[in-house]
Amino acid sequence: MKKFLASLLAALALVGGSAQAASGALTLDPFPKERMSDLAALQNGAKLFVNYCLNCHAAAFMRYNRMQELGLTETQNKENLLFASDKVGDLMTVNMNAKDAKAWFGATPPDLTLVARSRASHYGTGSDYLYTYLRTFYRDDTRPTGWNNLVFPNVGMPHVLWEMQGQRAAKFVEEPDPADPSKTVHRFDSFEQLTPGTVSPQEFDSQIADLVAYMQWLAEPMQKERVRIGVGVLIFLLMFSFIAWRLNASFWKDVK
């Protein structure tokens, strides 16, 4: 039993260490949550997801026809979003072979259905993570893909949105280690724009916000309905508690 607990604690420490290594000391940028209530933003995010993410990553727990909940008609789905399937009732899968993907990227691209929830941590929400991650790619010729990322160092994924953002280099500085002045730490300082993108930096951030909003919706399409039902249940319980309290007082008022 002691060995099992020791192994479990060691595994948890490794997981925690990996998460901290992936995020490092970088502060996650807050995701603009108002995009979640903007149907136009969610529709644009769905278009970006299908065009840029669905080539390698699946969303195998979601069907195309559920995007009608975002205000898209079946015809719009067929004409604009069905690139990897023939029917609007199909799951959002990809045709890429898992073995080929692992050989090309070093690991099989994960399914993205629940990624906006799975990436939540004490650093921030999963949406904060994705919003920062997708905006912090930079050129790195030492990597097989030619790209690296501040949030996920040495990530196997290339920067698929580089044409929109343009190419950037990351500048790092060496600073004394606060824990040991005799050592130095490698810290990110700033980005240097190497080539311009097809959109402005502000427009790129807006596009990423739409994409992340869709991925957040993708992870839990019934979130608004769940919250609405939850509020109704709490109101009912509050009213019932008041009635039960008054009934209890009435029943026991003559008992001393």
N, C-alpha and C positions, 0 to 999 in steps of 0.2 A: 504493500500500500504506500509506504514511504517513497519507494522508487518511482511508483506511478505519479505521485504528487510532484516529486522533483522533476520528472520528465515533463509534466504538464506545465509547471512554472517556467521551465527552460523554454518550452515552445512558445508560451505567451510572451516571454521576454524577447524572443527572436522576432515574433510578429510585431511587437511594439517597436523594436529597434528598426525593422524594415520600414514601418510607417513613418518613423521619425527621420530616417535617412532619406525617404522619398520626399518629405516636405521640408526637412532641414529647418533652418531658422527663418525661412521665408514666411512672411505674413500673407495669408490668403486674402485676395481682394473680395469684398462683399459682392455677391451676385445681386443685381437689381430685381428684387422680388416682384415689382409691379408688372414685370413681363408675363407673369403667370396668369394674370387676368386680362391680357391683351390677346384676343383671338388672332389678329393680324400677325403679331409676333410669333405665336405658336405655329401658325400656318407656315410662316417663313422658316421657322426652325425645323419643321418637318421636311421642307424642301431641301434645306441644307443637309439634314441628316441623311436623307436618301441619296443625295448627290455626292457627298463627301465621306460619309461614315459607312454606309451600307455596302460599299464595295468590298470591304474586308471584315467588318464587324456585323454580326447578326443581332437582331432583336427578336429572338425566336419565341418569346412569350407574348408577342403583340401581333395582331392581325391588321392588315391595311384598312379594312372597313371600319375599324374603330376610330380612324381619323375623321370620320364624319362627325364625331363629337366635337371636333374643332371647327365645325362650320363648313367643311369640305364636302362637296357632293360626290356621288359615286363616279360621275363622269370626270370630275377634276382629279380624283384619285387615279383613274385609269390613264388619263392623258399626261399627268405630271409626276406621278409617284411610282407607278408600277413598272420599274425597270428590271427588277429581279424576279418577277412573278407574272402570271397570266391572269389570276383571279383576285378580286379585291378581298375575298375571304381567306386568302392564303396567309400563312405566317411570314414575318419579315426575316427570311433566312438569306444566306449567301451561297453561291455555287463554288466558292473557293475551297479546294481540298485542304483539310487540316494539316496533312503532312507537308504539302507545298508551303503553306503559310508558316509553319514552324521553321522550315528550311530558309525561307526568305527573311523572316523577321526575328528568328531566334526563339519565338514562342507563338503559340496559336492565339490570334487576336481574340480577346474575351467577348462574350455576349454583352451587349450594352443595355439590355432591358432594365436592369436594376442598378446600374452603375451609379446613378445619382444618389441612391440611398446607401449603397455599400461603401462609398468613399467618405461618408460623414465620420468625423472624429472630433477630438477636443480642439483641433486646429480650426474647425469651422464645419459648415454643412457640406454635403456632397456637391451641391450646386456651387458653393464657393470654391471648392477644389477644382471642379471642371472648368469654371469660368477663369480661374487663374492659370490652370494647366494649359488650356488651349491658346492662351495669349503669351506664353513665356517660352516658346521655341526659339532656338538660335542656331546659327551655323556652327558646326563642329566637324572638321575634316577627319578627326580621329575616329569618328563613329561610322559604322558600315553604311548607314543611311545618309550620312552627311549632316545630321541634325541631332541636337540634344535639347534637354528641357530643364528648367530650374526646379520645377515642382517634383519631377520624376527623373532624377539624373540617370543618364545612360539608358533611357527608354528605347525600346526597339521600334517604336512607331515613328515614321517620318512625319514631317510637317505638311499635311495634305492641304492646308489652307495657305501655303506660303505665297501663292500668287496674289491673293487678296491682301495679305499683310506686308509682303515684300521680305527680303532677306535681311536678317539682323545678326550682329555679332554681340556676344556678351563680354563685358569688361569686368574682370575680377581684380581685387586688391588683396595684398597680404597685410594683415594687422596682427598686433600682439595678442596672444591668447589670454583672455581675462583670468583663466584658471592657472596659467603658467606663463609668466612674462618672457621666459626664455624660448618659448615656441611661438609660432605664428599660425594664423588661421586664414584659409582661403575664403574670401567673402565676395559675393556679387555686388557690383557697384552700379552699373548702368548698361543700357543697350546702345549700340551704334547701328544706325540704319545704313545698310550696304546698298540695297537697291529699293526703289519705291514700290509700293504695292498698287494694286488696281483700285483700291479705295483708301480713304484717309484713315489715320489711326482711330479717330472717333467712330467712323462708320464701321471699321473692323470690330471694334469693341461691341458695337450695337449688334452686329451680325452674330458674334459669339454669344451675346446675351440671349438672342432669340433661339440659337441652337441649344443652349443649356436649358432654357425654359422648356423647350420641347422634350429634352431628355429627362427633366424633372417630371413633366406630365407623363412621359412614357413609363417611368418607374411606378407611378401610382395614379392612373387616370381617374379614379374615384375619390381622390383626396378631398375635393370640394364637397362632394356628396357626403363623404364620411364626416367631415367637420360639421356640415349642416345637420345631419342626423344626431351627432354627438351633442350639439348645442340644444337641440330639441329634447333629447333624453335628460340632460342636466336640468333644463327648465321644468320638465315633468317631475323629476325627483325632488326638486326644490319645493314645488307646489304640494306634492304628496307628503313630503316631510312636514310641511306646515299644517296640513289637514290632520295628519297622524298625531302631531303634537297637541293640537286643540282637542281632538277626540280623547286622547289620553287624559288631558286635564279635566274634561267633562265627566269621564267615567269614574275618576278617582276623587272628585271634589268633595264627596260626602264621607270618604274613608279617612279616618284619622289614625 
